[in-house]
Amino acid sequence: MADALLFHPHTYDPTHFDPETRRLLRATVDWFESRGKRRLIQDYRERAWLADFLEFAGKEGLFAIFLTPAAAAEGQPDKRWDTARIAALNEIFGFYGLDYWYAWQVTILGLGPVWQSENAAARERAAELLSQGEVFAFGLSEKAHGADIYSTDMLLEPAPDGGFLASGSKYYIGNGNAAGLVSVFGRRTDVEGPEGYVFFAADSRHPAYHLVKNVVDSSKYVSEFRLDAYPVAADDVLHTGRAAFDAALNTVNVGKFNLCTASIGICEHAMYEAVTHAHQRILYGRPVTAFPHVRRELTDAYVRLVGMKLFSDRAVDYFRSAGPDDRRYLLFNPMTKMKVTTEGEKVIDLMWDVIAAKGFEKDNYFAQAAVEIRSLPKLEGTVHVNLALILKFMRNHLLDPAEYAPVPTRAEAGDDAFLFAQGPARGLGSVRFHDWRPAFDAYADVPNVARFREQADALCEFVTTAAPDEEQSRDLDLLLSVGQLFALVVHGQLILEQARLTGLDQDVLDELFAVLVRDFSAHAVELHGKGSATATQQSWALGAVRRPVVDEARTARVWETVESLAGSYEMAP
């Protein structure tokens, strides 16, 4: 039996999208299904480059249709930058293998500086390359400096013809082996300070572009490349000065949103395998799923996964509704990147505890899922970087709400043009949010939502009476514990908003919030144990600990849903 909350390849029919989007999503699923699990796993283990997948994508026009903004589409109605359908494709790619998603993801990053650029020639070139089935790359990080773009050693020397000669290396650059266009960040040697920054377009096939190696042992080609006096003409320059810096950060704003739905896809495929194996395995004369601790772990994994999907789906709406006067997406974006991907790790760990050695077997998808799920929290900024970013919004979000018109579900066909017109990457402290409390009020009769609301209200009290002082504000270890508590409140808020919009079963919602109550309590205990926590903060932390409301009948009903996943999907051999 297919579960309506989870992606199921055999029943998948995204009727909320337009006909061409539905066709392409279904064609992608069918391509993977016809390929079969054996070939999928074989390519993963042999680190095969994705040539046949990219051939399929090029033939269908998949990347061109999904990743060409309307402004560059020359009137072709199906081409647009539509976050809702991009999220759907992320989930499909994650379901079948992160290598496929990665080639797509770094193409998105490589396109970011181009679509933000006023260079019409570069935009036209990018649109044409997409139509030819080419992939793109984002040349930002370096071996010595990581993503510290202030310290870039990609240097542009002024050339006699009025252009530049670029020399330097980039490291950890996906698609660097095959990209028709690489967006490269560097700085001029003749201009000091931020005005010297430059984003320019390079071609991986140019003689002055030298591919050094793939720095990972994977089908993902995560390259190191070097430019030696690479000629940069005026038509290659995408951004200069502070605009180049802003383009880098705004591109990551767009790109890191994709990590959450990739994580969801990984977890969904792994869950089908794990529940099926556990239910079919007989131990001491009983199915493994007869043991209470197994039921708890698989039920927790299921409701966490449902929470991941609810949060991410609702975050899409805020992304698509964003504008100069509504920048709430700047909080929900690092939340999807940090919170949803770390939830994905927990989901896999819970299932792996159940299936144990089966999770290592080479003929299962689960073995690669267990590896790949680890990468997503570490891409596009670490968990710690994104938690620190989330903290910038805490006071305004919890204590100083503003009036906004309600945001509906945004699945309609439309071009999300603002994502490439975000403007200067600053002013986060001034971003305002709608009141988080009504989302909780709507479910005040759900026992564990009410219990979690007590903890959320307690966090508001913490911010007003026991917030870190000036000295503690330099203690990132302490602050990250506070950030985890705040992230849970935001996570719960958007889950509840989406539950309301979709009519989520209240048993599932109650079971999910029982997990969140436990999570909040665990982070409160962690804060209590921090060496720099004051006596007031320690007292608050213990006072915020709550026990979830236990309802064995509710848990049993949710377990029946989880158990029904057993045998409901197996990828064709």
C-alpha positions as CSV (number, residue, x, y, z in Angstrom):
1,M,0.0,0.0,0.0
2,A,1.4,3.4,-1.0
3,D,1.7,6.0,1.8
4,A,0.4,9.4,0.5
5,L,3.0,11.2,2.6
6,L,6.0,9.5,1.0
7,F,7.3,9.5,-2.6
8,H,6.4,6.2,-4.3
9,P,7.7,5.7,-7.8
10,H,4.9,3.4,-8.9
11,T,2.1,5.8,-8.0
12,Y,3.8,9.1,-8.4
13,D,1.7,11.6,-10.4
14,P,2.3,15.2,-9.4
15,T,-1.0,16.5,-10.6
16,H,-0.5,19.9,-8.9
17,F,2.1,20.8,-11.6
18,D,1.5,21.8,-15.2
19,P,1.6,19.0,-17.9
20,E,5.2,19.5,-19.1
21,T,6.5,19.5,-15.5
22,R,4.5,16.4,-14.8
23,R,5.9,14.7,-17.9
24,L,9.5,15.5,-17.1
25,L,9.2,14.4,-13.5
26,R,7.5,11.2,-14.5
27,A,10.1,10.6,-17.3
28,T,12.9,11.0,-14.8
29,V,11.4,8.4,-12.4
30,D,10.8,6.1,-15.3
31,W,14.4,6.4,-16.5
32,F,15.7,5.4,-13.2
33,E,13.2,2.6,-12.7
34,S,14.0,1.1,-16.1
35,R,17.7,1.3,-15.3
36,G,17.1,-0.9,-12.2
37,K,18.7,-1.2,-8.8
38,R,21.6,-3.4,-9.9
39,R,22.9,-0.9,-12.5
40,L,22.3,2.0,-10.1
41,I,24.4,0.4,-7.4
42,Q,27.0,-0.8,-9.8
43,D,27.6,2.7,-11.2
44,Y,27.8,4.0,-7.7
45,R,30.4,1.5,-6.6
46,E,32.4,1.8,-9.8
47,R,32.4,5.6,-9.6
48,A,31.2,5.8,-13.2
49,W,30.8,9.3,-14.6
50,L,27.1,10.2,-15.2
51,A,27.4,10.5,-19.0
52,D,24.3,8.4,-19.8
53,F,22.2,10.3,-17.2
54,L,23.3,13.6,-18.6
55,E,22.5,12.4,-22.1
56,F,19.0,11.6,-20.9
57,A,18.6,15.0,-19.2
58,G,19.9,16.7,-22.3
59,K,17.6,14.8,-24.7
60,E,14.6,15.7,-22.5
61,G,15.7,19.3,-22.0
62,L,15.4,18.6,-18.2
63,F,18.0,21.1,-17.0
64,A,17.1,23.7,-19.6
65,I,13.4,23.7,-18.8
66,F,13.8,23.7,-15.0
67,L,16.8,26.0,-14.7
68,T,16.2,28.7,-17.3
69,P,14.5,31.8,-15.8
70,A,11.6,33.2,-17.8
71,A,13.8,36.3,-18.5
72,A,16.2,34.1,-20.5
73,A,13.6,31.8,-22.0
74,E,12.9,33.7,-25.2
75,G,9.1,33.3,-24.6
76,Q,9.2,29.5,-24.2
77,P,6.4,29.1,-21.5
78,D,7.7,25.9,-19.9
79,K,11.1,27.4,-19.1
80,R,11.1,29.2,-15.7
81,W,12.9,29.1,-12.3
82,D,10.1,27.4,-10.2
83,T,11.2,26.5,-6.7
84,A,8.3,24.1,-6.2
85,R,9.2,21.8,-9.1
86,I,12.9,22.1,-8.5
87,A,12.3,20.8,-5.0
88,A,10.3,17.9,-6.4
89,L,13.2,17.0,-8.7
90,N,15.7,17.2,-5.8
91,E,13.6,14.6,-4.0
92,I,13.6,12.2,-7.0
93,F,17.4,12.6,-7.5
94,G,18.0,11.9,-3.8
95,F,15.7,8.9,-3.9
96,Y,17.9,7.2,-6.7
97,G,21.3,8.5,-5.8
98,L,23.0,11.6,-4.6
99,D,25.5,11.5,-7.5
100,Y,22.8,12.5,-9.9
101,W,21.5,15.2,-7.6
102,Y,25.0,16.6,-7.2
103,A,25.6,17.2,-10.9
104,W,22.3,19.1,-10.9
105,Q,23.0,21.0,-7.7
106,V,26.3,22.4,-8.8
107,T,24.8,23.3,-12.1
108,I,22.3,25.4,-10.1
109,L,25.2,27.0,-8.2
110,G,27.1,27.7,-11.4
111,L,24.1,29.4,-12.9
112,G,23.5,31.6,-9.9
113,P,26.1,34.3,-10.7
114,V,25.0,34.3,-14.4
115,W,21.3,34.8,-13.8
116,Q,22.1,37.6,-11.3
117,S,24.4,39.3,-13.8
118,E,23.6,42.3,-16.1
119,N,25.9,40.8,-18.8
120,A,23.4,39.9,-21.5
121,A,25.9,38.1,-23.6
122,A,26.8,35.7,-20.7
123,R,23.1,35.1,-20.0
124,E,22.5,34.2,-23.6
125,R,25.5,31.9,-23.7
126,A,24.3,30.1,-20.5
127,A,20.8,29.7,-21.9
128,E,22.2,28.2,-25.1
129,L,24.5,25.9,-23.2
130,L,21.6,24.6,-21.1
131,S,19.6,24.0,-24.2
132,Q,22.6,21.9,-25.5
133,G,22.5,19.7,-22.4
134,E,25.6,21.2,-20.8
135,V,26.3,21.3,-17.0
136,F,27.7,24.2,-15.0
137,A,30.1,24.7,-12.1
138,F,30.6,27.2,-9.3
139,G,34.3,28.1,-8.8
140,L,34.3,29.7,-5.3
141,S,36.2,27.6,-2.8
142,E,40.0,27.1,-2.7
143,K,42.2,24.5,-1.1
144,A,44.0,27.0,1.2
145,H,41.0,29.1,2.1
146,G,37.9,27.0,1.8
147,A,34.9,29.3,1.2
148,D,36.7,32.3,2.8
149,I,36.2,34.4,-0.3
150,Y,37.8,37.4,1.4
151,S,41.1,35.6,0.9
152,T,40.8,34.3,-2.7
153,D,44.1,33.7,-4.5
154,M,42.5,33.6,-8.0
155,L,44.2,36.7,-9.4
156,L,43.2,38.7,-12.4
157,E,46.0,40.7,-14.0
158,P,44.9,43.5,-16.4
159,A,45.6,42.6,-20.0
160,P,46.6,45.0,-22.8
161,D,43.3,44.3,-24.7
162,G,41.3,45.7,-21.8
163,G,40.4,42.3,-20.3
164,F,42.3,40.2,-17.7
165,L,44.5,37.2,-17.5
166,A,43.3,35.0,-14.6
167,S,45.6,32.6,-12.7
168,G,45.0,30.5,-9.7
169,S,43.4,27.3,-8.5
170,K,40.0,26.3,-7.2
171,Y,39.3,23.3,-5.1
172,Y,36.1,21.2,-4.4
173,I,34.4,22.3,-7.5
174,G,31.6,20.0,-8.7
175,N,31.3,19.4,-12.5
176,G,34.7,21.0,-13.0
177,N,35.6,18.2,-15.4
178,A,32.7,18.8,-17.8
179,A,31.2,22.2,-17.3
180,G,30.4,24.3,-20.3
181,L,30.6,27.3,-18.1
182,V,32.3,27.7,-14.7
183,S,31.4,30.8,-12.7
184,V,34.8,31.7,-11.1
185,F,35.3,34.1,-8.2
186,G,38.6,36.1,-8.0
187,R,40.1,39.5,-7.4
188,R,42.0,42.0,-9.5
189,T,45.6,42.7,-8.7
190,D,45.3,46.4,-9.5
191,V,42.4,47.2,-7.2
192,E,42.6,46.9,-3.4
193,G,39.7,45.9,-1.1
194,P,36.2,44.6,-2.0
195,E,36.0,46.7,-5.1
196,G,38.6,44.4,-6.6
197,Y,36.4,41.3,-6.5
198,V,35.4,39.7,-9.9
199,F,33.0,36.9,-10.9
200,F,33.8,35.7,-14.4
201,A,32.8,32.9,-16.7
202,A,35.3,30.2,-17.8
203,D,35.1,27.2,-20.1
204,S,36.5,23.9,-18.8
205,R,37.5,23.0,-22.4
206,H,39.8,26.1,-22.8
207,P,43.5,25.3,-23.1
208,A,44.3,27.6,-20.2
209,Y,42.0,25.6,-17.9
210,H,43.8,22.7,-16.4
211,L,41.9,19.9,-14.6
212,V,44.0,18.6,-11.8
213,K,42.0,15.8,-10.3
214,N,38.8,14.6,-8.7
215,V,39.4,15.2,-5.0
216,V,36.8,12.6,-3.9
217,D,36.4,8.8,-4.5
218,S,33.0,9.0,-6.2
219,S,31.0,9.4,-9.4
220,K,30.7,13.0,-8.3
221,Y,33.5,14.8,-10.0
222,V,34.5,17.3,-7.3
223,S,37.4,18.8,-9.0
224,E,40.5,20.8,-8.4
225,F,41.3,22.9,-11.4
226,R,43.9,25.6,-12.2
227,L,43.8,28.6,-14.5
228,D,47.1,29.7,-16.1
229,A,46.8,33.2,-17.7
230,Y,43.2,32.4,-18.7
231,P,41.9,35.2,-20.9
232,V,38.9,37.0,-19.4
233,A,37.1,39.2,-21.9
234,A,34.4,41.8,-21.2
235,D,31.7,39.3,-22.2
236,D,33.1,36.9,-19.6
237,V,32.8,39.3,-16.6
238,L,29.6,38.6,-14.6
239,H,30.1,40.9,-11.6
240,T,32.7,43.3,-10.2
241,G,33.3,44.8,-6.8
242,R,30.8,44.3,-3.9
243,A,28.2,42.9,-6.4
244,A,30.5,39.9,-6.9
245,F,30.6,39.3,-3.2
246,D,26.8,39.6,-3.0
247,A,26.4,37.3,-6.0
248,A,28.4,34.6,-4.2
249,L,26.3,34.7,-1.0
250,N,23.0,35.0,-2.8
251,T,23.8,32.1,-5.1
252,V,24.4,30.0,-2.0
253,N,21.1,31.2,-0.6
254,V,19.4,29.7,-3.7
255,G,21.5,26.6,-3.9
256,K,21.6,25.4,-0.3
257,F,17.8,25.1,-0.2
258,N,18.1,22.1,-2.4
259,L,19.8,20.0,0.2
260,C,16.7,19.4,2.3
261,T,14.6,17.7,-0.4
262,A,17.6,15.6,-1.5
263,S,17.9,14.4,2.1
264,I,14.2,13.5,2.1
265,G,14.5,11.4,-1.1
266,I,17.5,9.5,0.4
267,C,15.5,8.7,3.6
268,E,12.4,7.6,1.7
269,H,14.2,5.0,-0.4
270,A,16.1,3.7,2.6
271,M,12.9,3.5,4.7
272,Y,11.2,1.2,2.2
273,E,14.2,-1.1,2.4
274,A,14.6,-1.0,6.1
275,V,10.9,-1.6,7.1
276,T,10.6,-4.4,4.5
277,H,13.8,-6.1,5.8
278,A,12.9,-5.7,9.5
279,H,9.3,-7.0,8.9
280,Q,10.4,-10.1,6.9
281,R,13.3,-11.1,9.2
282,I,12.4,-13.7,11.8
283,L,14.3,-13.6,15.1
284,Y,13.6,-15.9,18.0
285,G,10.5,-17.0,16.2
286,R,9.0,-13.5,15.7
287,P,9.4,-10.8,13.1
288,V,11.9,-8.2,14.1
289,T,9.1,-5.6,14.0
290,A,7.4,-7.4,16.9
291,F,10.0,-6.0,19.3
292,P,8.9,-2.8,21.1
293,H,12.2,-1.0,20.7
294,V,12.2,-1.7,16.9
295,R,8.7,-0.3,16.6
296,R,9.7,2.8,18.5
297,E,12.8,3.4,16.4
298,L,11.0,2.9,13.1
299,T,8.0,5.0,14.2
300,D,10.4,7.8,15.3
301,A,12.2,7.6,11.9
302,Y,8.9,7.8,10.1
303,V,7.5,10.8,11.9
304,R,10.8,12.6,11.7
305,L,10.8,12.0,7.9
306,V,7.2,13.3,7.7
307,G,8.4,16.4,9.6
308,M,11.2,16.9,7.2
309,K,8.8,16.9,4.3
310,L,6.2,19.2,5.9
311,F,8.8,21.8,6.9
312,S,10.5,21.7,3.5
313,D,7.2,21.9,1.5
314,R,6.2,24.9,3.6
315,A,9.5,26.6,3.2
316,V,9.0,26.5,-0.6
317,D,6.0,28.8,-0.1
318,Y,8.1,31.4,1.7
319,F,10.9,31.2,-0.9
320,R,8.4,31.8,-3.7
321,S,6.7,34.7,-1.9
322,A,10.0,36.4,-1.1
323,G,10.6,40.0,-2.2
324,P,12.4,43.2,-1.0
325,D,9.8,43.6,1.8
326,D,9.6,39.9,2.7
327,R,12.9,38.2,3.5
328,R,11.7,35.6,5.8
329,Y,13.2,33.0,3.5
330,L,16.6,34.0,4.9
331,L,15.8,32.1,8.1
332,F,13.9,29.2,6.6
333,N,16.7,28.6,4.1
334,P,19.5,27.8,6.6
335,M,16.8,25.9,8.5
336,T,16.2,23.6,5.6
337,K,19.9,23.2,5.1
338,M,20.8,22.6,8.8
339,K,17.8,21.2,10.5
340,V,16.2,19.0,7.8
341,T,19.5,17.5,6.7
342,T,20.5,16.6,10.3
343,E,17.1,15.1,10.8
344,G,17.9,13.0,7.8
345,E,21.0,11.7,9.6
346,K,18.8,10.8,12.6
347,V,16.3,9.0,10.4
348,I,19.0,6.8,8.8
349,D,20.6,6.1,12.1
350,L,17.3,5.0,13.6
351,M,16.7,2.6,10.8
352,W,20.3,1.4,10.7
353,D,20.0,0.5,14.4
354,V,17.2,-1.8,13.4
355,I,18.6,-3.5,10.3
356,A,22.1,-3.6,11.7
357,A,24.5,-5.6,9.4
358,K,22.0,-5.5,6.5
359,G,22.8,-1.8,6.2
360,F,26.3,-2.7,4.9
361,E,25.3,-5.1,2.2
362,K,26.4,-4.2,-1.3
363,D,23.1,-5.1,-3.0
364,N,21.1,-2.6,-1.0
365,Y,20.4,1.1,-1.6
366,F,20.7,1.6,2.1
367,A,24.5,1.2,2.2
368,Q,25.0,4.2,-0.1
369,A,22.2,6.1,1.7
370,A,24.1,5.7,5.0
371,V,27.2,7.3,3.5
372,E,25.5,10.0,1.4
373,I,23.2,11.3,4.1
374,R,26.3,12.4,6.0
375,S,27.4,14.8,3.2
376,L,24.4,17.0,3.1
377,P,24.8,18.7,6.5
378,K,28.4,19.5,5.5
379,L,27.7,21.1,2.1
380,E,27.0,24.8,1.4
381,G,28.2,25.6,5.0
382,T,28.5,23.4,8.0
383,V,25.8,22.9,10.6
384,H,27.6,25.3,12.9
385,V,27.8,28.0,10.3
386,N,24.1,27.8,9.5
387,L,23.2,27.6,13.2
388,A,25.1,30.8,13.8
389,L,23.2,32.4,10.9
390,I,19.9,31.2,12.3
391,L,20.7,32.8,15.7
392,K,20.7,36.2,14.1
393,F,17.0,36.0,13.6
394,M,16.0,34.6,17.1
395,R,15.0,37.8,18.9
396,N,12.9,39.2,16.1
397,H,11.2,35.9,15.3
398,L,10.3,35.0,18.9
399,L,9.5,38.4,20.4
400,D,8.8,41.1,17.7
401,P,6.4,39.8,15.1
402,A,5.2,41.9,12.2
403,E,2.0,41.8,10.1
404,Y,2.1,39.9,6.9
405,A,-0.6,38.7,4.6
406,P,-1.1,34.9,4.9
407,V,1.2,32.9,2.5
408,P,-0.8,30.2,0.6
409,T,0.6,27.0,-0.9
410,R,2.7,28.1,-3.9
411,A,2.7,25.2,-6.3
412,E,1.5,27.2,-9.3
413,A,3.5,27.5,-12.5
414,G,5.5,30.7,-12.0
415,D,9.0,32.2,-12.3
416,D,10.7,33.0,-9.0
417,A,12.6,36.0,-10.4
418,F,13.4,37.6,-7.0
419,L,15.9,34.9,-6.2
420,F,18.2,36.5,-8.8
421,A,17.5,40.0,-7.5
422,Q,18.1,39.6,-3.8
423,G,20.3,42.7,-3.5
424,P,23.0,43.3,-1.0
425,A,23.7,40.3,1.3
426,R,23.4,42.1,4.6
427,G,20.8,43.5,7.1
428,L,19.8,40.2,8.5
429,G,19.1,41.7,11.9
430,S,16.3,43.8,10.5
431,V,14.3,40.9,9.0
432,R,10.9,40.6,10.6
433,F,8.6,37.6,10.8
434,H,4.9,36.8,11.3
435,D,3.8,35.7,14.7
436,W,4.7,32.0,15.3
437,R,2.1,31.5,18.0
438,P,-1.1,31.1,15.8
439,A,0.3,28.0,14.2
440,F,0.6,26.4,17.6
441,D,-2.8,27.8,18.8
442,A,-4.5,26.0,15.9
443,Y,-3.4,22.7,17.4
444,A,-3.7,23.5,21.1
445,D,-5.8,20.4,21.5
446,V,-3.1,18.1,20.3
447,P,-1.4,17.0,23.5
448,N,2.3,17.0,22.4
449,V,1.8,20.2,20.4
450,A,0.6,21.8,23.6
451,R,3.5,20.3,25.6
452,F,6.0,21.6,23.0
453,R,4.3,25.1,23.1
454,E,5.2,25.2,26.8
455,Q,8.9,24.8,25.9
456,A,8.6,27.4,23.1
457,D,7.1,29.9,25.5
458,A,9.9,29.0,28.0
459,L,12.5,29.9,25.3
460,C,10.9,33.3,24.9
461,E,11.4,33.8,28.7
462,F,15.0,32.7,28.3
463,V,15.6,35.3,25.6
464,T,14.1,38.1,27.8
465,T,15.6,37.1,31.2
466,A,18.6,34.8,30.7
467,A,20.0,35.5,27.3
468,P,23.8,35.2,26.9
469,D,25.6,38.4,28.0
470,E,28.4,40.1,26.1
471,E,31.1,37.7,27.2
472,Q,28.9,34.6,26.5
473,S,28.1,36.0,23.1
474,R,31.7,35.2,22.1
475,D,31.3,31.6,23.3
476,L,30.1,29.9,20.1
477,D,29.8,26.5,21.9
478,L,27.2,27.9,24.3
479,L,25.4,29.8,21.5
480,L,25.0,26.8,19.3
481,S,23.1,25.0,22.1
482,V,20.7,28.0,22.2
483,G,20.5,27.9,18.4
484,Q,19.4,24.3,18.5
485,L,16.5,25.2,20.8
486,F,15.4,28.1,18.6
487,A,15.7,25.9,15.5
488,L,13.2,23.5,17.0
489,V,10.6,26.2,17.5
490,V,10.9,27.3,13.9
491,H,10.9,23.7,12.7
492,G,7.7,23.1,14.7
493,Q,6.0,26.3,13.4
494,L,6.3,25.5,9.7
495,I,5.4,21.8,10.3
496,L,2.2,23.0,11.9
497,E,1.5,25.5,9.1
498,Q,1.9,22.8,6.5
499,A,-0.1,20.3,8.6
500,R,-3.0,22.8,8.6
501,L,-2.8,23.3,4.8
502,T,-2.7,19.6,4.1
503,G,-5.0,18.1,6.7
504,L,-2.3,15.9,8.2
505,D,-3.5,13.1,10.4
506,Q,-3.5,14.2,14.0
507,D,-2.1,10.9,15.3
508,V,1.0,11.4,13.1
509,L,1.3,15.1,14.2
510,D,1.0,14.2,17.9
511,E,3.6,11.4,17.6
512,L,5.9,13.8,15.7
513,F,5.7,16.4,18.4
514,A,6.4,13.8,21.1
515,V,9.7,13.4,19.4
516,L,10.3,17.2,19.2
517,V,9.5,17.5,23.0
518,R,12.2,15.0,23.7
519,D,14.6,16.8,21.4
520,F,14.0,20.1,23.1
521,S,14.6,18.5,26.5
522,A,17.8,17.0,25.3
523,H,19.2,20.3,24.0
524,A,18.1,22.0,27.3
525,V,20.1,19.4,29.3
526,E,23.0,20.0,27.0
527,L,22.8,23.7,27.7
528,H,22.6,23.0,31.4
529,G,25.9,21.2,31.2
530,K,27.9,23.9,29.3
531,G,30.8,25.1,31.4
532,S,30.0,28.8,30.8
533,A,26.2,28.6,31.5
534,T,25.2,30.8,34.4
535,A,23.3,29.5,37.4
536,T,20.2,31.3,36.0
537,Q,20.6,29.6,32.7
538,Q,21.2,26.2,34.3
539,S,18.0,26.6,36.3
540,W,16.1,27.6,33.2
541,A,17.4,24.7,31.2
542,L,16.2,22.1,33.7
543,G,12.9,23.9,34.1
544,A,12.4,23.6,30.3
545,V,12.6,19.8,30.3
546,R,9.3,18.1,29.6
547,R,8.1,14.5,29.2
548,P,6.0,13.9,26.1
549,V,2.4,12.9,26.5
550,V,2.3,9.1,26.1
551,D,-0.6,7.5,24.3
552,E,-0.1,3.9,23.5
553,A,-3.2,3.6,21.3
554,R,-2.0,6.6,19.2
555,T,1.5,5.2,18.8
556,A,0.0,1.8,17.8
557,R,-2.1,3.5,15.1
558,V,0.9,5.3,13.7
559,W,2.9,2.0,13.8
560,E,0.3,0.4,11.6
561,T,1.0,3.0,9.0
562,V,4.8,2.4,9.3
563,E,4.3,-1.4,9.1
564,S,2.2,-1.0,5.9
565,L,5.4,0.2,4.2
566,A,6.8,-3.4,4.3
567,G,6.9,-4.8,0.8
568,S,5.2,-1.8,-0.7
569,Y,8.1,-0.8,-2.9
570,E,11.2,-2.6,-4.2
571,M,13.2,-1.1,-7.0
572,A,13.2,-3.3,-10.1
573,P,16.3,-5.4,-10.3
